[in-house]
Amino acid sequence: MITQASGNSILLFKKVAGLILIICGVVLAALSFEDGSMGRAMLGVLIAAAGIMLMVLKIARRNASGPL
């Protein structure tokens, strides 16, 4: 079994950063909708979308490397 340690740290960072961005974006959007601030709500949605994109990039890179 061959393991690669160099790429795993980048993938872990993208996963953690993506999850943090998703959580912060959803919380910001929810609080902003409650206050009635559409600008902050859209910012929250954009932050959550950026987190989703990081997760998609992580999954795409993992699947592009081929089978173990």
N, C-alpha and C positions, 0 to 999 in steps of 0.2 A: 504494500500500500504506500503510495507516494503522497506526501502532503506538501502544500505550499503555504508558508507562513507569511510571505510578503504581501499577497493580495488579500489575505483574510482580515488584516487590520483595517484596510480601506473599506471592505464590505461591512465590517462591524460598525465602523464610524458612520457609514451611510444609513445603516439600519437604525442605530440609536438616534442619529440626528433626524431622520425621517419620522420616527415615532414621537420625538419631542416636538417637532414642528407641527405634526398632526394634532397632538393633544393641545398645544398652546393655541393653534389656530381655531380649533373647535371651541375652546373655552372663551377666547376673545370674541368670536362671532356670537356665541350664545349670550354673553354678557352685553354685547353691543345691541343685539336685537331687543333685549329686555329694556335697555335705556332708550332705544329709538334712534341710535346713531348709525346711519347707513354707511358712513365712511369707514368707521372702525369695523363694522360688520364685514364689509368687503375686504378690508385688510386681513381680517381673520380667515376669511375664505381663501384668500391668496396664499397666506402662510400655510394653511392646511393643504392646499393644492401643491405647494412646493414640497411639503413633506411626502405627499403621495408620489410625486415625481422621483424623489430620492429612492423611495422604496421600489418603484418600477425599474429604475436604473440598476439597483442592486440585484433584483431578480433577473433582469435581462442579461447582466454581466455573468451571473452565476450559471444561467442556462446556456450561454454562448460558449462556455469553456468546454462543453461536451461531457460525456459520461466519465465516471471515475474509472 
